[in-house]
């Protein structure tokens, strides 16, 4: 709709410019050959002058100030957008790793995700993986990490909603681009994030998977919102996860234990923390090393 309106305004502006040049300035013959051609041309030239005056007034008073206000509002949102984009990428990449989805986001079809289980007993396990970071498509560092499916989906979804809430409360928010506001609002109300928030507290059987007919399609919707958000210019950090093999897991656990002992000697293990040493994640919860 916005593109149609824009093209229509361009077309009308070109027509009015033609009338002013050819009729008002007398560069070519007047339009029309009937007896009242002069009256017709007078009406056309007056309408064209009025339109062009209104157009210039609109550009100076409405369009340019609005664009400036949008840019200022976007600058205040950029940090929040980068954080939201990063956390959604972590959710998508982790779910793809757990579910064995190897396709790129743009190649995934909605029908392929139908019938996805909400929970399986093996999802309670800690997943050891390597995490490669990409900044605006350029490969960065690779770390060895752990992902706790239920806990981390809950943590990430709540963090996304908290960040969006902070962005919405900014005084400049009414000036944010309508398209961007629609994407952020859709992310905030996304069914997949709502499910993730309650997934941790839902009672799970040790043997029976829990099904949810909307879980897969909601995940697909989140992927598409993430892709739409990438159209805007801010620092876009994404992840790629890869499961570690047994020997890599053993080596990682040994390094985590060594680091944990050093932290205990420094009395730094009393609360929850997440630290990286030589590219290896050391995750401490309730004063104990999570392995």
N, C-alpha and C positions, 0 to 999 in steps of 0.2 A: 504493500500500500504506500509506504513512504517513497519507494523508488518511482512508482507511477505518478505520485504528486510532484516529485522532483522533476521528472521528464516533462510533465505537463507545464510546469512553470518555465522551464527552459524553452519549450516550444512557443508559449505565449510571448515570452520576452523576445525571441527571434522575430516573430511576426510583427510585434510592435516596433522593433528596431527597423525592420523593412519598411513599415509604413512611414516612420519618421524620416528615414533617409530618402525614400522615393517620392513621398508626397510632401512632407513638411519642408524638406530641403530642396525639392525640385530637381533631384538628380536625374529622374526619368519622367516619363509621361504620367499624368494623374491617373488614378484608378477609376475606371468606368468611362463610358462614352455617352451616357444618356443626358438629358437636359438638366437633371438635378445632380450631375456628377460632382459639381463644386460643393454642394451641401453634403453629399456622401463623404467626400474627402475631408471636409471640415469636421464631421462627426468622428471619422476614423482617426484623424490626427489628434483631436482633443482627447479621445479615449486612450490613445497610445501615450500621450504626454502624461495623462493622469495615472495610467498604469505604471509607467516608468518612475514617476515621482513616488508612488506608493511602494514600488519595489525597492528603490534606494532607501526610503525611510525605514522599511522593514529590515533591510540588511544592516543599517546603522544602529537602529534602536533595539531590534529584537535578536536577529540572527547572530551577529558578532559578539554582543555581550553574553548571549546564551552559550556560545561555543567557548568563550573564555572561562565562564563559570564552570562548564563541564570539565575543562582541562584542569582547573584548580581542584575540583572535587575528585577527579581521577588520581591526581598526584597524592591526595590524602588517603586514597583507597589502595594505592599500589602495594604498600607493605602487607596489608590484610589480604589482598588478592593473591600475592605470592605465597602467603602462609596457607590459605585455603587450597590453592592449587597443589601445593606440596603434599598436604595431608590427604587429599583425594587421590593423588598419584600413589601414595603409599598404600591406601586401602585397595585400590584397583590392582596394583601389582601383587600385593600379598594374596588377595583372593584368587587371582589368576594362578599364582604359584601353588596354592593349596589345592585348587580344583584341577590343576594340570592343563590350563588353557595357555597354549603357546602362540596363538595368533596375536598380531598387533591390534591395538584398540580399533583402528579404522576398518579392520577386516572382520570383526565379530558381528554376527547377525543376531537379531532378537530371538529368532526361532531356536538358535543353538543353545540358548540359556534357559529355555523353558524346562520346568521340572527340576531345577537345581535344588538340592537338599539344603535346608536351613542349617542343619547340624548333623554331624556324624561323630561317633565316639572318638575317632582318631584326631578330631579337631582340638581336643583338649591338650594334645602333645605340644611341646615346644619345638618350633621349626628352626633349625640352624641353616643359615643361608648367607651368601655373599650379596652385598648391596652395592650396585654401581650407580653413582649419581650423575645426572646430565643437567647442565645449565644451558637453557635455550638451545637444546639439541646437541651441545658439545659435551663429550664424555669427561667426567671428572674423576674423583677418587673412588676406590672400591674398599668397602669395609666388610668385616665378618660380624654378623649380627644374629640375634634370635628374635623370633616373632611368636608371641603368645596369642593365638587366634582370637579367643573370646575376649580376653582382656584388652588387647590392642585395638580391635575393631570398636569396642566400647569407648576406649580412650580417644581414638582419632575422631570418631563421629561427634562426640561431645565437644572436642576441641574445635572442630570446624564450626559447629553451631555457636560456640562462644565467640569465635573470631568474627563471624558474620554479625552477631548481635552488636559487637563493638563498632563495626563499620557502619551499621544502620543508624546508630545513635549519634554519629558525627553531624554537626550542624550543616555541613555542605551536602549531605546526602540527597536532598531534593533536587540538586543540580546534576546528579549522576546521569549518564546516558541511559535512556529508557531500556535499550537492549541489554546493557550490562545489569541493570537493576532486575530485569526479568530473569536473567540467568542466575543471579545470586539468590533471588527469592525462590526459584525452583530448586536450587541446591538445598536451601534451608528447610524446605518442606519435602525433600526427597524421601520416598518410602524406604529406600535402602538404608539411609542413615537412621531413620526412626527404628528400623528393625535391629540395627547394630547396637543402638543404645540399650535395648531391652534383652539382647541376646545373652549377655553375661548373667543376668539375674533369672533367666528362664530355667526351670528345672529340666535336666537332661537325663535320659535313660542311658545306661552304660552300653546297651546293646541295640537299641532301636533308633534309627535316624528320625529326625523331625523334618517333615515336609512343609513347604510353603509355596503355593502356586505362583505368588508374585515375587518371590525372592530373586529369581533369575532375571525377570523383566525389569524389576527395580534396579538391579545391578547394571543392566544395559542402559537404562535411563541415566544413571550416574556417569557412565562412560561417555555418553553423548554430551552431557552438560560439561564435563571436564574438557572435552574437545572444543566445545563452543567457547569456553572461557579462554582457551589458548589463543583465540583470535585477537585478544587485546594485548597491548605491549606492556609487559612487566617481566620481572625475572621469573621465568618458568623453570622450576626444578622438578625433574621427574626421576623415577627409580626404575631399575631392572633388578629383579631378584633371581637368584639361582640356588637351588638346594645344594648343601655341602655333602660330600661323601663321608664315610665313616672315619677315615684317617684324618680328614680336615676337622671333623667334630672333636676327635680326641685331642688334637693339638690345640684347638681353641679352648677346650675345657681346662687344659693344663695351664695355659697362659692366663685364663680368667682366675684360676685358683691362686696363682702366684701374685697377680695384681691385688686380689682380694686380701691376701695376707699382709701385703704392704699397706693397704688402706686401713686395715684393722690396727696395725701398729701406730698409725697416725690418728686413730680414733675418728675416722671419716666414714664409718659404716653404720652410724646410728639410725639414719633415716633412709628414705628411698632416694636413689640417684641413678643416673645413667651416664657412664663415662666411656671414653674411647682411649685405648692405649695401643699404639702401633697398629691402628686400623682394626682393633678387636674391641667389640662392645663388652663392657662390664656392667651388668644390670643388677642392682641391689634393691631388694624389696624387704621391708620390715627388718633391716639389718642383716639379711642373709643373701648370699650370692645365689642368683637365679640361674640354674643349669638344667 
